[in-house]
């Protein structure tokens, strides 16, 4: 792929460019952007062509940047590009955003394509997709080691007031929500009572592991986790060993996040009641 400006810098005249177009050596894609040798492009070629036609300083952004980073699926809409102010390219199949200031830290390259960096991409996505889709994008960015929630939270702290920061911060606050032991008991114990269970033992030790809530007669353990996001491999390994040891000893373990206990109490209560009923029967 090549731009008209690059061809002129290489010494080609307008007539020479027109000749190469007429003989099929150059194929116009967008204004002043050509494919060399053949017209057919893969998806990366389409994305790069969209950026090139918008000129110097343009970057792939929003849903198209999410697609390139692999944190959102390819949509049916136009390719989205962000350009510096003062530029107003109008191209079929493109949606152009203008941003006064896009610092170097918000720019990146992926597979040779100029694109907004992962943090900037998530902030832009927060302005245009549902909360559920945004949560999925954050999870995908974490799994791909593009940015974890702790680094994302730190990056948001210096961007207060920017569009998209608030919903993203609210999502992180809810999903990394943690309760103290005493606050967790104050919230969870009434749920257990309303599910028809007696008061559990708290912080009992079973098979060498301390558990949060235990109904010994039912063989039921409830464990809670203050962090949904970005648990380390070592922490996940400990949880697996704990659950396996308890299963081998005949216990059933339910796991809830602190966020579920605080914000989804009816779902937690229904699950506890259903499992306790099955174990009691």
NUTIPA-216528 format. One record per residue (C-alpha): residue number from 0; y, x, z. Coordinates in pm, whole numbers, always signed. Each point is the difference from the previous one (the first is absolute). Layout:
<recs>
+-----+--------+--------+--------+
! pos !      Y !      X !      Z !
+-----+--------+--------+--------+
! NUM !      Y !      X !      Z !
...
+-----+--------+--------+--------+
</recs>
This chain:
<recs>
+-----+--------+--------+--------+
! pos !      Y !      X !      Z !
+-----+--------+--------+--------+
!   0 !     +0 !     +0 !     +0 !
!   1 !   +349 !   +125 !    -79 !
!   2 !   +358 !   -127 !    +20 !
!   3 !   +260 !     +9 !   -276 !
!   4 !   +210 !   +236 !   +213 !
!   5 !   -291 !   +243 !    +28 !
!   6 !    -54 !    -10 !   -377 !
!   7 !   +367 !    +73 !    -65 !
!   8 !     -9 !   +289 !   +250 !
!   9 !   -297 !   +137 !   -198 !
!  10 !   +217 !     +6 !   -311 !
!  11 !   -103 !   -320 !   -181 !
!  12 !   +269 !   -196 !   -180 !
!  13 !    +18 !   -379 !     -7 !
!  14 !   -136 !    +10 !   -353 !
!  15 !   -292 !   +217 !   +110 !
!  16 !    -80 !   -244 !   +281 !
!  17 !    +11 !   -296 !   -242 !
!  18 !   -228 !   +186 !   -240 !
!  19 !   -258 !    +64 !   +272 !
!  20 !    +12 !   -367 !    +99 !
!  21 !    -54 !   -111 !   -360 !
!  22 !   -298 !   +235 !    -44 !
!  23 !   -167 !   -109 !   +323 !
!  24 !    +46 !   +328 !   +188 !
!  25 !   +232 !   -173 !   +249 !
!  26 !    -47 !   -359 !   +123 !
!  27 !   +297 !   -178 !   +167 !
!  28 !    -93 !   -144 !   +341 !
!  29 !   +334 !    -82 !   +160 !
!  30 !   +355 !    +89 !    -95 !
!  31 !     +8 !   +377 !    -58 !
!  32 !   -360 !    +53 !   +118 !
!  33 !   -287 !    +84 !   -235 !
!  34 !   -372 !    +52 !    +21 !
!  35 !   -114 !   +308 !   -189 !
!  36 !   -285 !    -37 !   -248 !
!  37 !   -124 !   -345 !   +103 !
!  38 !   +146 !   -320 !   +140 !
!  39 !   -278 !    -95 !   +242 !
!  40 !    +77 !    +76 !   +365 !
!  41 !   -196 !    -21 !   +322 !
!  42 !   +160 !   -158 !   +306 !
!  43 !   +151 !   +328 !   +121 !
!  44 !   +154 !    +44 !   -344 !
!  45 !   +155 !   -345 !    +18 !
!  46 !   +147 !    +74 !   +343 !
!  47 !   +137 !   +338 !   -107 !
!  48 !   +154 !   -148 !   -317 !
!  49 !   +178 !   -262 !   +214 !
!  50 !   +154 !   +270 !   +218 !
!  51 !   +100 !   +222 !   -294 !
!  52 !   +179 !   -280 !   -184 !
!  53 !   +220 !    -63 !   +305 !
!  54 !   +140 !   +353 !    -14 !
!  55 !    +56 !   +288 !   +235 !
!  56 !    -40 !    -77 !   +371 !
!  57 !   -218 !   -309 !    -59 !
!  58 !   -317 !    -45 !   +207 !
!  59 !   -285 !   -248 !     +3 !
!  60 !    +50 !   -231 !   +300 !
!  61 !    -95 !   -318 !   +188 !
!  62 !   -328 !   -163 !   -114 !
!  63 !    -49 !   +252 !   -281 !
!  64 !    +34 !   +289 !   +244 !
!  65 !   -248 !   -173 !   +229 !
!  66 !   -241 !    -24 !   -294 !
!  67 !    +40 !   +370 !    -84 !
!  68 !    -59 !   +106 !   +362 !
!  69 !   -305 !   -228 !    +14 !
!  70 !   +126 !   -209 !   +292 !
!  71 !    +51 !   -326 !   -195 !
!  72 !   -183 !   -150 !   -294 !
!  73 !   +143 !     -7 !   -349 !
!  74 !   +203 !   -316 !    -44 !
!  75 !    +68 !   -209 !   -305 !
!  76 !   +377 !    +47 !    +23 !
!  77 !   +226 !   +252 !   -171 !
!  78 !     -1 !   +372 !    +84 !
!  79 !   +262 !    +70 !   +269 !
!  80 !   +232 !   +300 !    -15 !
!  81 !   +292 !   +105 !   +221 !
!  82 !   +301 !   +168 !   -164 !
!  83 !   +324 !   +156 !   +128 !
!  84 !   +313 !   -221 !    +12 !
!  85 !   +206 !    -37 !   -313 !
!  86 !   -304 !    -27 !   -223 !
!  87 !   -113 !   -335 !   -136 !
!  88 !   -298 !    +46 !   -232 !
!  89 !   -143 !   -323 !   -135 !
!  90 !   -354 !    +37 !   -124 !
!  91 !   -265 !   -257 !    -81 !
!  92 !   -276 !    +10 !   +260 !
!  93 !   +206 !   +186 !   +261 !
!  94 !   +174 !   -107 !   +320 !
!  95 !   +278 !   +240 !    +91 !
!  96 !   +132 !    +51 !   +354 !
!  97 !   +317 !   +195 !    +77 !
!  98 !    +39 !   +205 !   +315 !
!  99 !   +313 !   +188 !    +95 !
! 100 !   -180 !   +272 !   +189 !
! 101 !   -361 !   +109 !    -42 !
! 102 !    -32 !   +328 !   +192 !
! 103 !   -243 !   +269 !   -103 !
! 104 !   -229 !    -93 !   +291 !
! 105 !    -46 !   -343 !   -161 !
! 106 !   -108 !   +151 !   -335 !
! 107 !   -342 !   +129 !    -93 !
! 108 !   -228 !    +59 !   -298 !
! 109 !   -350 !   -137 !    -41 !
! 110 !   -206 !   +100 !   -300 !
! 111 !   +321 !   +128 !   -159 !
! 112 !   +188 !   -331 !    +40 !
! 113 !   +328 !    -11 !   +199 !
! 114 !    -52 !   -259 !   +273 !
! 115 !   +143 !   -105 !   +336 !
! 116 !   -167 !   +179 !   +292 !
! 117 !   -254 !   -201 !   +206 !
! 118 !   +243 !    -92 !   +282 !
! 119 !   +267 !   -115 !   -245 !
! 120 !   -264 !   -191 !   -197 !
! 121 !   -113 !   -191 !   +311 !
! 122 !   +360 !    -83 !    +93 !
! 123 !    +62 !   -135 !   -352 !
! 124 !   -326 !   -197 !     +7 !
! 125 !   +107 !   -160 !   +330 !
! 126 !   +284 !   -172 !   -188 !
! 127 !   -221 !   -163 !   -260 !
! 128 !   -357 !    -69 !   +122 !
! 129 !   -159 !   -211 !   +272 !
! 130 !    -61 !   +128 !   +351 !
! 131 !   -375 !     -7 !    -60 !
! 132 !    +35 !   +205 !   -319 !
! 133 !   +238 !   +241 !   +175 !
! 134 !   -252 !    +53 !   +280 !
! 135 !   -269 !    +73 !   -258 !
! 136 !   +230 !   +254 !   -170 !
! 137 !    +68 !   +178 !   +331 !
! 138 !   -374 !    +13 !    +67 !
! 139 !    -67 !   +145 !   -346 !
! 140 !   +274 !   +261 !    +42 !
! 141 !   -155 !    +98 !   +334 !
! 142 !   -353 !    +23 !   -145 !
! 143 !   +126 !   +213 !   -291 !
! 144 !   +183 !   +235 !   +242 !
! 145 !   +331 !    -74 !   -171 !
! 146 !   +173 !    -97 !   +326 !
! 147 !   -144 !   -115 !   +333 !
! 148 !   +166 !   -270 !   +213 !
! 149 !   +134 !   +251 !   +252 !
! 150 !   +181 !   +202 !   -268 !
! 151 !   +110 !   -321 !   -170 !
! 152 !   +149 !   -130 !   +325 !
! 153 !   +188 !   +330 !    +48 !
! 154 !   +134 !    -20 !   -357 !
! 155 !   +121 !   -358 !    +55 !
! 156 !   +188 !   +100 !   +315 !
! 157 !   +257 !   +192 !   -208 !
! 158 !    +36 !   -275 !   -263 !
! 159 !   +123 !   -283 !   +219 !
! 160 !   +185 !   -263 !   -199 !
! 161 !   -164 !    +75 !   -334 !
! 162 !   -145 !   -299 !   -179 !
! 163 !   -376 !    -19 !    +61 !
! 164 !     +0 !   +205 !   +320 !
! 165 !     +7 !   -297 !   +238 !
! 166 !   -315 !   -184 !   -124 !
! 167 !   -188 !   +329 !    -22 !
! 168 !    +98 !    +93 !   +357 !
! 169 !    -97 !   -347 !   +126 !
! 170 !   -340 !    +40 !   -164 !
! 171 !    -54 !   +337 !   +167 !
! 172 !   +122 !   -127 !   +337 !
! 173 !   -244 !   -289 !    -10 !
! 174 !   -302 !   +199 !   -119 !
! 175 !    +47 !   +296 !   +232 !
! 176 !    +86 !   -229 !   +290 !
! 177 !   -144 !   +124 !   +332 !
! 178 !    -27 !   -163 !   +342 !
! 179 !    -39 !   +168 !   +335 !
! 180 !   -329 !    -67 !   +179 !
! 181 !   +165 !   -248 !   +236 !
! 182 !   +187 !   -182 !   -281 !
! 183 !   -317 !    -14 !   -207 !
! 184 !   -187 !   -164 !   +289 !
! 185 !   +282 !   -251 !    +49 !
! 186 !    -26 !   -105 !   -363 !
! 187 !   -377 !    +21 !    -53 !
! 188 !   -143 !   -149 !   +322 !
! 189 !   +154 !   -347 !    -56 !
! 190 !   -148 !     +2 !   -351 !
! 191 !   -344 !    +76 !   +141 !
! 192 !    +37 !   -278 !   +259 !
! 193 !   +107 !   -254 !   -263 !
! 194 !   -304 !   +106 !   -207 !
! 195 !   -216 !   -113 !   +294 !
! 196 !    -89 !   +345 !   +138 !
! 197 !    +16 !   +109 !   +363 !
! 198 !   +219 !   +291 !   +105 !
! 199 !   -141 !   +325 !   -145 !
! 200 !    -40 !   +338 !   +159 !
! 201 !   +276 !   +232 !   -116 !
! 202 !    -30 !   +373 !    -69 !
! 203 !   -371 !     +2 !    +88 !
! 204 !   -214 !   +296 !   -109 !
! 205 !   -299 !    -83 !   -222 !
! 206 !   -232 !   +271 !   -134 !
! 207 !   +256 !   +264 !    +91 !
! 208 !   +293 !   -171 !   -176 !
! 209 !   +281 !   -194 !   +162 !
! 210 !    +49 !   -344 !   -154 !
! 211 !   +302 !   -228 !    +12 !
! 212 !   -168 !   -334 !    +83 !
! 213 !   -362 !    -69 !    +92 !
! 214 !   -201 !   -317 !    +52 !
! 215 !   -316 !   +158 !   +136 !
! 216 !   -206 !   -322 !    +14 !
! 217 !    +70 !    -69 !   -368 !
! 218 !    -32 !   +360 !   -110 !
! 219 !   +346 !    -32 !   -159 !
! 220 !   +258 !   +277 !    -23 !
! 221 !   +353 !    -40 !   -135 !
! 222 !   +184 !   +317 !   -102 !
! 223 !   +365 !    +12 !   -101 !
! 224 !   +188 !   +256 !   -204 !
! 225 !   +374 !    +58 !    +17 !
! 226 !    +15 !   +156 !   -346 !
! 227 !   -129 !   -161 !   -314 !
! 228 !   +140 !   +267 !   -227 !
! 229 !   -104 !   +359 !    -46 !
! 230 !   -266 !    +56 !   +260 !
! 231 !   -124 !   +356 !    -15 !
! 232 !   -350 !    +82 !   -120 !
! 233 !    -88 !   +120 !   +351 !
! 234 !   +114 !   -329 !   +155 !
! 235 !   -198 !   -201 !   -253 !
! 236 !   -308 !   +213 !    +71 !
! 237 !    +32 !    -65 !   +375 !
! 238 !    +29 !   -373 !    -62 !
! 239 !   -314 !     +1 !   -214 !
! 240 !   -199 !   +190 !   +262 !
! 241 !   +127 !   -231 !   +273 !
! 242 !    -94 !   -315 !   -194 !
! 243 !   -340 !   +144 !    -95 !
! 244 !    -80 !    +89 !   +361 !
! 245 !    +94 !   -348 !   +115 !
! 246 !   -200 !   -166 !   -279 !
! 247 !   -303 !   +207 !    +91 !
! 248 !    +38 !   -123 !   +358 !
! 249 !     +7 !   -362 !   -117 !
! 250 !   +373 !    -70 !    +10 !
! 251 !   +211 !   -175 !   -265 !
! 252 !   +343 !   +155 !    -56 !
! 253 !   +305 !   -177 !   -137 !
! 254 !   +307 !   +203 !    -99 !
! 255 !   +354 !   -134 !    -23 !
! 256 !   +331 !   +175 !    -47 !
! 257 !   +275 !    -44 !   +257 !
! 258 !   +198 !   -161 !   -281 !
! 259 !   -269 !   -266 !    -46 !
! 260 !     -2 !    -78 !   +372 !
! 261 !   +380 !    -31 !     +1 !
! 262 !    +64 !   -174 !   -333 !
! 263 !   -327 !   -170 !    -99 !
! 264 !   -128 !   -143 !   +330 !
! 265 !   -168 !   -310 !   -148 !
! 266 !   -208 !   +213 !   -236 !
! 267 !   -102 !   +232 !   +284 !
! 268 !    -89 !   -294 !   +225 !
! 269 !   -209 !   -169 !   -269 !
! 270 !   -195 !   +320 !    -73 !
! 271 !    -69 !    +71 !   +368 !
! 272 !   -108 !   -362 !    +60 !
! 273 !   -234 !     +1 !   -303 !
! 274 !   -171 !   +328 !    +93 !
! 275 !    -23 !    -86 !   +371 !
! 276 !   -152 !   -336 !    -91 !
! 277 !   -263 !   +166 !   -216 !
! 278 !    -83 !   +258 !   +268 !
! 279 !    -14 !   -266 !   +271 !
! 280 !   -236 !   -213 !   -205 !
+-----+--------+--------+--------+
</recs>
